[in-house]
């Protein structure tokens, strides 16, 4: 991965993972629909893509373990918050 092909590479990785993780997320977040999952997935993967592209542009610094921990913390927080908010979202539908 480099500055030139970084976003394409990341996009292909996320596209291949989408359907693999859908069943797990659908089980973990009660009341989530397929459309809700698609929006959540787009939100999370776009953010991760931005982080990875910025990381490459900054010379792949800091270490991958730092980036990994930061991304996982953000993803878990988003996932947990979505799980908490689904009843409120459904109430508005």
ChimeraX attribute file (.defattr): number of C-alpha atoms within 10 A of each C-alpha:
attribute: neighborCount
match mode: 1-to-1
recipient: residues
	/A:1	12
	/A:2	12
	/A:3	13
	/A:4	10
	/A:5	10
	/A:6	16
	/A:7	16
	/A:8	11
	/A:9	13
	/A:10	18
	/A:11	13
	/A:12	10
	/A:13	12
	/A:14	16
	/A:15	11
	/A:16	10
	/A:17	10
	/A:18	15
	/A:19	10
	/A:20	10
	/A:21	11
	/A:22	15
	/A:23	12
	/A:24	10
	/A:25	16
	/A:26	15
	/A:27	10
	/A:28	13
	/A:29	18
	/A:30	14
	/A:31	15
	/A:32	20
	/A:33	13
	/A:34	12
	/A:35	9
	/A:36	15
	/A:37	18
	/A:38	14
	/A:39	12
	/A:40	17
	/A:41	19
	/A:42	14
	/A:43	13
	/A:44	16
	/A:45	19
	/A:46	15
	/A:47	15
	/A:48	21
	/A:49	18
	/A:50	13
	/A:51	15
	/A:52	21
	/A:53	20
	/A:54	15
	/A:55	17
	/A:56	16
	/A:57	14
	/A:58	11
	/A:59	10
	/A:60	14
	/A:61	12
	/A:62	11
	/A:63	9
	/A:64	12
	/A:65	9
	/A:66	10
	/A:67	17
	/A:68	13
	/A:69	11
	/A:70	13
	/A:71	17
	/A:72	12
	/A:73	12
	/A:74	15
	/A:75	18
	/A:76	11
	/A:77	12
	/A:78	15
	/A:79	18
	/A:80	13
	/A:81	12
	/A:82	19
	/A:83	16
	/A:84	13
	/A:85	15
	/A:86	17
	/A:87	13
	/A:88	10
	/A:89	13
	/A:90	11
	/A:91	8
	/A:92	7
	/A:93	5
